[in-house]
Amino acid sequence: MKKIVIIPAYNESASIVNTVKDIQENSEGFDYIIVNDRSTDHTLDVCKEHHLNYLNLPLNLGIGGAVQTGYWYAYENGYDIAVQFDGDGQHDAKYLNEMADYLTKNDLDMVIGSRFIKYEGFQSSGARRMGIKWFTFLIKLLTGKKITDPTSGYRVCNRKVIKLFSDNYPKDYPEPETEVGLIRRGYKIEEVPVVMRAREEGVSSISLKKSVYYMLKVTLAILIERSRKN
C-alpha cells in the first residue's frame, strides 16, 4: 500500500528538518510531502536547502487549505493511506506504522492519535483542554460517538477519506467538523493513544486572541454539519 505523510507548514523553518528526519528514521514505507502555506519566515528556503519534498502554495490558505492541498496531492498520486502530521515537532513518528496498521486491520476509515486515553506527554494548556472537553461532549451529544481528542491533528485516513477531503475540507479549525461529517456519513473512526510533545518553534494556528472565535465558529460548524442531509 502507498502511504504518505502530509505536513502542513506555516513558519516552521526551525523544526521542519527535524520533523522530516523523525519520519524517515522512525517509520517504514511512508513518503512525505510538506505543504508550505506561504510562510513568511525561511521555511521555503530550508526545504530547498535540504532537498525536502514540498509544495509551495502561491498564497496563504490557512490550515484547512494547506491540509486539503496535501490530500489532493495524495489522491492524485494514488496513495492508499494519508497521515496528517504537524510540522512543529509535536507529533511523534514512531506511531505512524502502528496507526496505519490499526486502520487497515480493523477496516477503519480514520484513526485519530489521542493524548487523552493514557494522559501521557504534553497535554496542552488548561484553556485548550476545556475547549477539547466541550467538543468531546458536543460530538457525543450530536452523534453518539465519543472522541476524546477531537482537535488532534494526528490523523490517519484511508483512500475513501482522502478522496472526500481532497474535494471538500473546512477552511480553518477543521478537525472536529470533519469528524462529525465522517460520522454522519457512516464512516468508521477510532482513536489510539499517542504521546505528543510541546511544539518546538513556529506559530500556532490558534492564538489566545482567536480562542473565543474558535469556540463559536467550530461549535456552529459542527451544528451545521450535523444538520446536513447528504
PyMOL commands that set and color helices and strands:
alter all, ss='L'
color gray80, all
select helices_A, chain A and resi 16-26+43-49+62-76+93-105+126-143+159-167+175-184+208-227
alter helices_A, ss='H'
color red, helices_A
select strands_A, chain A and resi 3-9+30-36+54-56+81-84+110-114+155-158+189-193
alter strands_A, ss='S'
color yellow, strands_A
deselect
rebuild
show_as cartoon
